[in-house]
Amino acid sequence: MTGPKLALPKDITLQQMHTLLNDHILKNEESLPYSFFVKEEEVVSDLSEILEKQETDDEGVLTIVYQPQAVFRVRSITRCVSSLEGHSEAILAVSFSPDGSRLASGSGDTTIRLWDINTGTPYAECRGHTNWVLCVAWSPNGKLLASAGMDKTIRIWDPVTGKQLSVLHGHTAPVLSISWEPLHKNPEANRLVSGSKDKMAKVWQVLAKRCEFTMARHSEGITNVKWGGEGLIYTASKDKTIKVWTDDVGKLVRVLDKHAHWVNTIALNTDYVLRTGSYDHTGVAYADPKEAQKRALERYEEVKGKGGEILVSGSDDCTCYIWEAARGKDPIAHMTGHSRLINIVSFSPDGNLIASAAFDKNIRLWNKNGKHLSTFRGHVGEVYQLSWSSDSRMFVSGCKDSTMKVWDTKEQNLVEDLPGHADEVFSVDWSPDGTWVASGSKDKLLKLWRA
């Protein structure tokens, strides 16, 4: 939406801009929070600060872009409320259900445990894997749980009872990544894609136990897979490329090949809404699958905006690229600054920010166009994992140094230092409702944290 040309005093404050936009331009019934940007730089206190920094002519025409902020606010995590024993080896994966009410943990002890968040107790133990469980993923409607790992299988579980529903055989090497089909594409939520060290990605009908097709054009192992919302599947590999496939038959449509070393991690600007489907902070649940599908599509379109889906990739070459992979194979931006391999990249839930964590012990914050905003220093070991708060204002990091840290993206500083684990923190997840953070460690403990 384009507003009218207005004559503004150059020292107009952020609060005055809020009032002007809410009351006079948009005529909102109740005041809503917005962020304001001039040439991609956020207005933090008043307009004159930006004008001086950018050496802009204060008599000219200036375009001020506004973006809505999350109306609800997530409070920072401050304390550990439960240390949950049960796993007999390191916890390698933790994941909250889309509605945030349940938690799954996968371990080197070959089991997955399902936890009731409110009581801090396990209600099911899922046994079947014969080696380390490397990843767990909830279907976007919350009705199925998938796990995969070193035993080359993907297993599907009933997350209410913990009963094994199917075992998917076909890979000939460990399965490193799994991703469900988006709810707005399929209200049944019964298909997923898996990526393996065997250089192949496979799409499965999970309850029919059937592999629909195999994508086999990588020359090295696949490290990460994402099922996007525009009918495309993305696979990242140690062969230095990201390949883009159609999700109906697995036809290769594009190869993204700018990285100079292994591609370790990829993320979509729509990851958060694809993961949570129809669930948002209001807690509304839709009994009708068609209604849930409709709401999931609304949430997806809201984050994606008018453009195409945006992909960010991180590599052993210490750099990141941003791509609009549905439109072309040339990157939008090349992000440099890390001095060691990049382990994880992650978009904020609103799709406006990117966090990248590396083995240089630093986390870098970028805007969605690849402009560097800040470097977060504080960890004294390699940073393994990141997870965002659902309002996009904070994220939590898990590290080899046995600590977790909460960072504020607005103030661009450390909010909370969370020691407690006795060994490396391999996995962290912030619940979609914003209330809880879960962490899994080499010390075999699952910890729950809250405000």
C-alpha positions in Angstrom: 0.0 0.0 0.0 1.4 3.4 -1.0 0.7 6.4 1.2 0.4 10.0 0.1 3.3 12.5 -0.1 3.5 14.3 3.2 5.7 17.2 4.5 7.3 15.9 7.6 9.7 17.6 10.1 13.1 16.0 9.8 13.2 15.4 13.6 9.9 13.5 13.6 10.1 10.7 16.2 9.3 7.0 15.9 6.3 7.4 18.2 5.0 10.3 16.1 5.4 8.2 12.9 3.3 5.5 14.6 0.6 7.9 15.4 0.6 9.4 11.9 0.4 6.0 10.2 -2.2 4.5 12.6 -4.6 7.5 13.0 -4.3 9.4 9.7 -3.0 7.2 6.9 -4.3 3.7 7.7 -7.1 4.9 10.1 -6.7 1.7 12.2 -9.4 1.3 14.8 -6.7 0.3 17.3 -3.1 1.3 17.3 -0.8 -1.4 15.8 3.0 -1.6 16.0 5.1 -0.9 12.9 8.7 -0.7 11.9 9.9 2.1 9.6 12.7 1.9 7.1 14.6 4.4 4.9 16.7 2.7 2.3 16.5 -0.6 4.2 17.8 1.1 7.4 15.4 1.0 10.4 14.3 4.2 12.1 15.2 3.6 15.7 14.6 7.0 17.4 13.9 9.8 15.0 14.2 10.5 11.2 17.0 13.0 11.5 19.4 10.3 12.8 18.9 8.3 9.5 19.1 11.5 7.3 22.5 12.4 8.9 23.8 8.9 8.6 22.8 8.5 5.0 23.7 12.2 4.1 20.2 12.5 2.6 18.9 15.9 1.3 16.3 16.9 3.9 14.5 19.0 1.3 13.9 16.2 -1.1 11.3 13.4 -1.5 12.0 10.5 0.8 10.4 7.0 0.6 9.7 5.6 4.1 8.7 1.9 4.1 6.6 0.6 6.9 6.2 -3.1 8.0 3.7 -4.4 10.6 5.3 -6.0 13.7 3.8 -8.9 15.6 1.0 -7.6 17.8 1.8 -10.1 20.5 5.1 -10.1 22.3 7.1 -13.1 23.5 8.9 -12.7 26.8 12.5 -13.6 27.1 13.4 -17.0 28.5 15.2 -16.5 31.8 15.3 -19.7 33.8 15.4 -23.5 33.6 12.2 -25.0 35.1 12.8 -28.7 34.3 15.8 -31.0 33.7 14.3 -34.1 32.2 16.2 -37.4 32.5 15.4 -40.5 30.4 17.7 -40.6 27.4 20.9 -42.6 27.9 22.9 -40.9 25.2 23.2 -37.4 23.8 20.0 -35.6 22.7 20.5 -34.7 19.0 17.1 -33.3 18.1 14.2 -31.5 19.8 11.0 -30.2 18.2 7.8 -28.8 19.5 4.5 -29.7 17.9 2.9 -27.0 15.7 0.6 -25.9 18.5 3.4 -25.9 21.1 1.7 -28.3 23.4 3.9 -31.4 23.0 7.6 -32.0 22.5 9.6 -34.7 20.8 13.3 -35.5 21.5 15.5 -37.8 19.5 18.7 -39.3 20.8 21.9 -41.2 20.2 20.2 -44.0 22.3 18.0 -44.8 19.2 14.8 -43.6 20.9 12.4 -40.7 20.5 10.6 -39.5 23.6 7.4 -37.6 23.7 6.9 -35.1 26.5 3.9 -33.4 28.0 5.1 -29.8 28.4 2.8 -28.7 31.2 3.7 -31.6 33.5 7.3 -32.1 32.3 6.9 -35.8 32.0 7.3 -38.3 29.1 4.1 -39.9 28.0 5.6 -42.2 25.3 8.9 -43.7 24.3 9.2 -44.6 20.6 11.5 -47.6 20.0 12.3 -48.9 16.5 15.5 -47.2 15.2 18.6 -49.2 15.5 21.1 -46.3 15.5 21.3 -42.6 16.3 18.2 -40.5 15.7 19.4 -37.4 13.9 16.2 -35.5 13.1 12.5 -35.4 14.2 9.8 -33.4 12.4 6.0 -33.0 13.2 3.6 -32.9 10.3 2.1 -29.4 10.0 -1.3 -30.5 11.3 0.4 -32.1 14.3 -1.1 -35.5 13.7 2.1 -37.4 12.7 5.7 -37.4 13.8 8.6 -38.4 11.6 12.1 -39.4 12.6 15.2 -40.4 10.7 18.8 -41.1 11.3 21.9 -43.3 11.0 20.0 -46.6 10.5 19.0 -45.3 6.9 15.2 -45.4 7.7 12.5 -42.9 8.2 9.9 -43.9 10.8 6.4 -42.5 11.3 4.8 -42.4 14.7 1.4 -41.6 16.2 2.3 -38.7 18.5 -0.6 -39.4 20.8 0.3 -43.0 21.7 3.9 -43.3 20.5 2.9 -46.2 18.3 5.0 -46.8 15.2 2.8 -46.5 12.1 5.3 -47.1 9.3 8.9 -47.7 8.4 10.2 -46.2 5.1 13.1 -48.2 3.6 15.0 -47.2 0.5 18.0 -45.1 1.4 21.3 -46.8 1.5 23.1 -44.4 3.9 22.1 -42.2 6.9 19.2 -39.9 6.4 20.2 -36.4 7.5 17.2 -34.3 6.8 13.4 -34.6 6.4 10.7 -32.0 5.5 6.9 -32.3 5.3 4.7 -31.2 2.5 3.0 -27.8 3.4 -0.5 -28.0 4.8 -1.8 -25.4 2.3 -0.8 -27.8 -0.5 -2.1 -31.0 1.1 -4.6 -30.9 4.0 -3.9 -34.6 4.7 -0.3 -33.8 5.6 0.8 -37.3 4.6 3.9 -36.7 2.3 7.4 -35.8 3.2 10.8 -35.5 1.5 14.0 -37.1 2.9 17.6 -36.4 2.0 20.5 -38.8 2.6 24.2 -39.3 2.5 23.5 -41.7 -0.4 23.2 -38.6 -2.7 19.4 -39.1 -3.1 16.2 -37.3 -2.0 13.0 -39.3 -1.9 9.3 -38.2 -1.6 7.2 -40.6 0.4 3.5 -41.3 1.0 4.1 -42.0 4.6 1.1 -44.1 5.7 1.1 -46.1 2.4 4.8 -46.7 3.0 5.4 -45.9 -0.7 8.3 -43.9 -2.3 6.6 -41.8 -5.0 9.8 -40.7 -6.7 13.6 -40.3 -6.2 15.7 -37.3 -7.0 19.1 -38.5 -7.8 21.3 -35.9 -9.6 23.6 -34.9 -6.7 27.2 -36.2 -6.9 27.8 -36.1 -3.1 25.6 -36.6 0.0 22.6 -34.4 0.7 22.9 -32.3 3.9 19.5 -30.5 4.0 16.1 -30.7 2.3 13.2 -28.2 2.3 9.7 -28.6 0.9 8.6 -25.1 -0.2 5.2 -23.7 -0.6 5.3 -22.9 -4.3 5.4 -26.5 -5.6 9.2 -26.8 -5.3 11.6 -29.0 -3.3 15.1 -27.8 -2.4 18.1 -30.1 -1.7 21.5 -28.9 -0.5 24.6 -31.1 -0.9 28.3 -31.6 -0.3 28.7 -31.3 -4.1 28.5 -27.5 -3.6 25.1 -27.1 -5.2 21.5 -26.6 -4.2 19.1 -28.3 -6.6 15.5 -27.2 -7.2 12.9 -29.9 -8.1 9.1 -29.9 -8.9 7.2 -31.6 -6.0 4.8 -33.5 -8.3 7.2 -35.7 -10.3 10.7 -34.7 -9.1 11.8 -33.0 -12.2 15.0 -31.0 -11.9 14.3 -27.3 -12.8 17.3 -25.4 -11.5 20.8 -25.8 -10.1 22.2 -23.1 -7.8 25.9 -23.5 -8.0 27.7 -20.4 -6.7 29.1 -21.9 -3.4 32.8 -22.9 -3.4 32.5 -25.7 -0.8 29.9 -28.0 0.8 26.4 -26.5 1.3 25.6 -27.3 5.0 22.3 -25.5 5.5 19.4 -23.9 3.7 16.3 -22.0 5.0 13.2 -20.5 3.4 11.6 -17.2 4.5 8.4 -19.2 4.9 9.9 -22.0 7.0 8.1 -20.9 10.2 4.6 -20.8 8.7 5.2 -24.0 6.7 6.1 -25.7 10.0 3.2 -24.4 12.0 0.5 -24.7 9.3 -2.8 -23.2 10.6 -1.6 -22.7 14.2 -0.6 -19.2 15.4 -0.2 -17.5 18.8 -4.0 -17.3 19.3 -4.1 -21.1 19.9 -7.2 -21.5 17.6 -7.4 -25.1 16.3 -9.4 -26.0 13.1 -11.3 -29.3 13.2 -12.1 -29.2 9.5 -9.0 -30.0 7.4 -10.2 -27.6 4.6 -10.5 -24.8 7.1 -7.1 -25.5 8.4 -5.7 -25.6 4.8 -7.3 -22.2 4.1 -5.8 -20.6 7.2 -2.4 -22.1 6.4 -2.6 -20.6 3.0 -3.5 -17.2 4.4 -0.6 -17.3 6.8 1.8 -18.5 4.1 0.8 -15.7 1.6 1.1 -13.1 4.4 4.7 -14.0 5.0 5.7 -14.7 1.4 4.3 -11.4 0.2 3.9 -10.5 -3.5 7.3 -11.9 -4.5 8.5 -15.5 -4.7 9.8 -17.6 -1.9 13.3 -16.6 -0.8 16.0 -19.2 0.0 19.2 -18.6 2.0 22.1 -21.0 2.0 25.2 -21.4 4.2 28.4 -23.2 3.3 31.8 -24.4 4.3 33.1 -21.6 2.1 32.2 -19.3 5.1 29.6 -17.4 3.0 25.8 -17.3 2.5 23.8 -16.6 -0.6 20.2 -15.5 -1.0 18.2 -16.8 -3.9 14.7 -16.4 -5.4 15.0 -20.0 -6.7 11.6 -20.1 -8.4 12.6 -17.2 -10.7 16.2 -17.8 -11.6 19.6 -19.3 -10.8 21.5 -16.1 -10.0 21.7 -15.1 -6.4 20.1 -11.9 -5.0 22.9 -11.4 -2.5 26.3 -12.8 -1.4 26.9 -12.4 2.4 30.4 -12.5 3.7 31.9 -11.9 7.1 32.1 -15.3 8.9 35.7 -16.7 9.1 34.8 -20.4 9.5 32.2 -22.8 8.1 28.5 -21.8 8.5 26.6 -24.4 10.4 23.1 -23.0 10.3 21.0 -20.2 8.7 17.5 -19.4 9.8 14.9 -16.8 8.7 12.8 -15.1 11.3 9.1 -16.1 11.5 8.1 -12.9 9.7 10.6 -13.5 6.9 12.4 -10.2 7.4 15.6 -11.2 9.2 18.2 -13.9 8.7 20.5 -15.2 11.5 23.6 -17.2 10.5 25.8 -19.2 13.0 29.3 -20.4 12.3 32.2 -22.3 13.8 33.9 -18.8 14.3 31.7 -18.7 17.5 29.8 -15.7 16.1 26.2 -15.2 15.0 25.5 -12.6 12.3 22.2 -10.9 11.7 21.2 -9.8 8.2 18.1 -8.3 6.7 16.2 -10.3 4.0 18.1 -8.6 1.2 21.5 -9.7 2.7 22.6 -6.5 4.3 24.6 -7.1 7.5 23.0 -5.6 10.6 24.9 -6.9 13.5 27.4 -9.5 14.8 26.5 -11.2 18.1 29.6 -12.2 20.1 29.6 -14.0 23.4 29.8 -17.8 22.8 33.3 -19.3 23.4 32.6 -22.4 21.2 31.1 -23.3 17.9 27.4 -22.4 17.6 25.4 -25.4 16.7 21.8 -24.4 16.6 19.4 -21.4 16.5 15.6 -21.0 17.1 13.5 -17.9 16.8 10.8 -16.5 19.1 7.5 -16.5 17.2 7.3 -12.7 17.3 10.7 -12.4 15.4 12.1 -10.1 18.1 14.6 -12.7 19.7 16.4 -15.9 19.0 18.1 -18.5 21.2 21.4 -20.2 20.3 22.9 -23.5 21.5 26.6 -24.0 21.6 29.5 -26.3 22.1 30.4 -24.2 25.2 27.5 -25.8 27.0 25.5 -22.6 27.2 22.5 -21.1 25.5 22.0 -17.4 24.9 19.0 -15.3 24.1 19.6 -12.4 21.7 17.4 -9.3 20.9 17.3 -8.3 17.3 15.9 -4.8 17.9 18.5 -3.8 20.5 21.0 -6.1 18.9 22.4 -7.3 22.2 22.5 -10.3 24.6 19.4 -10.6 26.7 20.0 -13.7 28.7 22.9 -16.0 29.3 21.6 -19.5 30.1 24.1 -21.9 31.6 22.9 -25.2 33.0 23.9 -28.0 30.7 27.1 -29.9 31.6 28.2 -30.5 28.0 27.6 -29.3 24.4 24.1 -28.1 23.5 23.2 -29.9 20.2 19.6 -28.8 19.8 17.3 -26.0 20.7 13.7 -25.1 19.9 11.4 -22.2 20.9 7.8 -23.3 21.1 5.4 -21.7 18.5 3.3 -20.2 21.3 6.4 -18.4 22.6 6.2 -19.8 26.1 8.9 -22.5 26.2 12.4 -23.2 25.0 13.6 -26.8 24.9 17.3 -27.8 24.8 19.0 -31.1 24.3 22.6 -31.8 25.1 25.5 -34.2 25.1 24.9 -34.5 28.9 21.8 -36.6 28.0 19.4 -34.1 29.6 16.5 -32.4 28.1 15.9 -29.0 29.7 12.8 -26.8 29.6 13.2 -23.1 30.0 10.6 -20.2 30.3 10.2 -16.6 31.2 
